[in-house]
Amino acid sequence: MQLVAAAPGVRASYSRIYGLTVRSEFPVADWPPAEPAPADVEVRRARLTVPELAGEPHAARWDYQGGALQVAVQGVGRYSASGSLILVDAIADAKPEDVELYLTGAMFGALLHQRGLFPLHAAAVDLAGTAVAIAGPSGAGKSTLTATLVEGGATFLTDDSSVLEFSDGVSLWPGPSRLKLDHRSIGLLPDRPGALAPAGGTRGKFHRPVSSAAPSSRPVRLGRVYLLTDGSGPPRAERVVGLEAVAAIADQAHFLAFAVTMGLNQQVFQLAARAVNHVEVFRLIRPRGLEHLPAIVAAIRSGANQPTSAR
């Protein structure tokens, strides 16, 4: 491995995200900018030779050695994450949005696990001062449901990754003020934005800026987590408690495979248990289809309006 300096004329930028100050040679447009300060995380250019790049475009392989998670993404480049440092070796013709996708997603997710944090694979909104997280695998419809809630008056918090804070109960850090949506979901929204930046990857999604977003400077208390679950019948929320709830939250840890590779299984389970001690967990059972969105939103809003004693 060989560290190399930034290209001439390229300055490192500073951001403040998930409570961390980041100094990066790969600026991310939608990460909140910050003044230069001692960095919690450094993102640097480097020459990396492992793992091997192979397979179809975007095929990934990874290894964990010497405290660093090393990841190779075919057609994009190689990365390494080790607690306070992310190294990036992008191939010459990689699309910038692809390089950013794996930097801010997979690699930052791995680094959060290394730092003892819990990234939940969930989008989130603020309903009446309390965060509501919508968890589920990729393609489950988290972002589309979140966009619909925001259009109905909820305050946007984060998309795809909800980083939990355990200092006082459980809170959730706001993320970048953008959603990743495909053309079909974008077409559902009343406003018609201009050209949108591609989000990278293979899912044909775009970054849609969100104006009604919470400030990223402080976390919001987390009250409920909804686990999107396919099922027939009208949308409904069913409470999950005890060990089943802990296991369900642990299963929704973002980039769980990386955590397992790094031997952090016990940490993930312990943090999931801490979350369940303070947060209500529900399976949100709903049929697939955009036509069901109004009923799904109604189910979430109905739960948010219930006092704790009635739950």
N, C-alpha and C positions, 0 to 999 in steps of 0.2 A: 504494500500500500504506500502511496506517495501523495502527500498533500501538495496542492499547487495553488498559486495565488489566483485571485479573480482576474478576469481579462482586463486589459487596460481600459480605463474609463468607467469601469463597473464598480459601484460602491456597494458595500454591504448595507442593508436596510434593517431597521428595528421595528418589531411588532410586539404587541401585548395580546396574548391569546391564552385562554384557559388558565388565567392567573400566572402565566409564565412570560418573561421577557425573552424574545427570540432575536438573535442577530443572524442574518441570513444573506448569503451571496446569491440566493434565488428568491427575490422578493415575490410575495403573494399579494395580488392586488386587493383582495377583500379581507386580508387580515388587518385589524386595526393598527395603524401606525403608532409608534412610540418614539420618545426621545432616546438618544443614545444613553445607555446605562449598562451596568454589569449584567451580563446575559445569563439566564438560567440554561438556555439552549443555544448552541451554535450550529449553523448549517453551512457547510463548506464544500467547495469543489475538491475532488480527489481523483487519483488513479486507483481503481479497484480491479482486481483480476479474478475474483471469485465471488459468488458461484458462477458456473458456466451459463452462458446465454444460449438457450436452445429451445426448440419447440415452435408452436404456432405463435403469431403475434400476441403479446400480452400474457403468454404463459410465464408463470412465476415459479421459481425454486429458491429455497432459502436454507441457511445453516446458522448455527449458533456456536461461536468459538471465542474464547477469551473475553467474555462479557459483551460481545458485539453480535447483534443479529445482522446477518449479511443476506441481502435479497437481490436476485437478478430477475429482470422483467424483459423478456424477448421484445426487441424493437424499441425499447425505452432506455435501459441502462442498468447500472448496479447501484445499490445503496448499502449503507451500514448505519446502524443506530446503537449507541452505547451510553444511555443515561442522560448525558448532557451534550452529546455531539452526534449530528447526522452528517454523513458524508454522501456526496452525490457524484456519480460518474455517468453522465448522460451520453448516449451515443450521438454521433455527429448529426444525424438526420432525424433525431427524435422530435416529435411534436412538443412544443413547450407545454401545452395543456396536459399531455400525458406525463411529462416529467413532474409537473406540479401535482397531478392527481396522486401519484404514489408517494411523493414527498409529504404532502399534507394529510394524506389518508393513512396508508399502511405503515409508513415509517414513523410518522408522528404518533400513531396509535401504539406501535411497538414501544416507542420511547416512553409514552405515558405509563404503560404497564411496568417498564423498568423503574420508573420513578415512584411506584407504589400507588398510582392513581387507577381509577376505574373508568375506562371509556365504554359507555353503553351504546350498543348499535341501535340508536333511536334518534328520531327527530323530537322537537319539543316546542311547546308554546306556553305562554303565561296566560292563565285564565284567572282573573280577579286576584292577582298577586301571588298565585301559586303555580309552579311549573307542573305541566302534565307532559309526560314522555310517551311517545308512540314507538314501540320497539318491534323489530321483526327483521327477517332476512332481506337481502337485496332483492328488489322486485316486488316486495309485499305491498307497496303503495304508501309508504310512510310519508314521502315528500308530497305526494298529491293530496293526501289527507291533511297534512300540515298547511299546505297552500290554501285549501278550502277553509280551514279554521281561521287562518289569518284574514282571508277575505271577509269572513264573518265577524271580525272585530278582535280576535285574539292577537296578542303581541308575540311576534316571532322570537324564538330563542336560538334554536340551532337545527341543523339538518344533518342527518346521517350519523353523527357522533355526538353523544351527550356525555360530557366529562363531569363526574360526580365529585363533590367536595364534602368531606366528612367532619369538618371542624366543629360544626354546631348542628346536630341532626344530620340531614342530608340535603344538600343543595346542588344545583346544576349550573355549570358555567355557560353563558351565551357563547355561541360560536360565530363564524363569519356570517354576515347578513346577506346570505344568498341561498337559494334552493336549487337542487339539481332536478330538472324536469324534462320529459320528452315533449315532442311537439303536440301530442294528443292532450297531455295534461295542461300545457301552456294554453291551448285553445279553449279550455274550459273557463279560464279566468276572464273577467270582464274587460280588463285593460289589455291593450295590444302593444307590448314593448317592441322596440326596434330590434336591430340585429343583436343576438345574444351570443356570448362567448361559449364555445364548446367546452364541456366539462371533462373531456378526455375519456379514455377507455373505450369499451366496445358497446355500450348500451344506448348510444345515440342521444345522450342527454346534454342539456345546456344549463349554464348558470343564469338564473333569473334573480336579479337584485330584489331585496325586500326593504321597503321603506319603513314599515312599522316594526322595527327591531329593537329589542332591549339593549341598553348599554352593555358593553362587554366587560366593564370594569368590576362588576361584582356578581356573585352567583345568586340564583333565585331558589328559594326553598322548594324542594320537590315533594309533591303530595301524592301523585299517582303515576303508575306505569301501566300502560295498556300493551298487551302482547297481541299483535295482529294474528288472528287464527282463522283459517278458512272453514266455512261451515254453511249449512243451509238455514233457511228461516230468516226471520227479521234480525237485524243486528242487535246484539245484547252483550252486556259485560258480566262475566262470572268471576267472583273473587277467588283468588288463589292464595293459600296461606301455608305457613310452616315450611317444612323441608321442600315441598313441591315449589313454593314460591322462590326459595333460595336457589334451587336448581334451575328454575326458569330464568331468573336474572343472570345467573352465572353463564348459562347457555347463550345469552344475548350480549356477553362481553364482546366488544368490537375487536376483531383480529384475534379471536380466541386461539386459533391455531398457532399464532406467534407466541402467545403466552404459554401454551403447552410446550412448545419447542424450547422455550427459555426456562422451563421448570417452575413456572409461576402458578401452577394449578391451585395450590393451597391458598395463595394470596387472592386469587380471583374468587374462590369460594368464600373466604372470610369476609371480603369486601361486599359480596352479594348478601351475605347474612347480615352485615351491619346495615345495608340499605333496607332490607326487609323489616328490620326492627323499627323503622321510622316511616316507611312508605307503603301505601296500599298497592297491591299488584292484582291486575285483572286480565283475564283472557277476553279480548274483544273479538267475539265470534261473528263473522259477517260473510255473506256471499261475495264473490268477486264481481266487479263491474262498476263502472263509474256512475251508473244510474242509482247505486245504493249509497253514494256519498252523503246526501242530505240526512238519511236515517242514521248513518254512522256518526256524523257530526252531532246529531241530536242526542245520541246515546252518551257521547263524551260530555256534552254540555250538561246533560241531566245529572250525571255523576258529579261534575264539578260544583253544581249548585246545592248538593246535599250537605248538610252539616255533619261533622265528624260523628256525632252521637247517633246519627241515623244510618251510618254505614255498617 
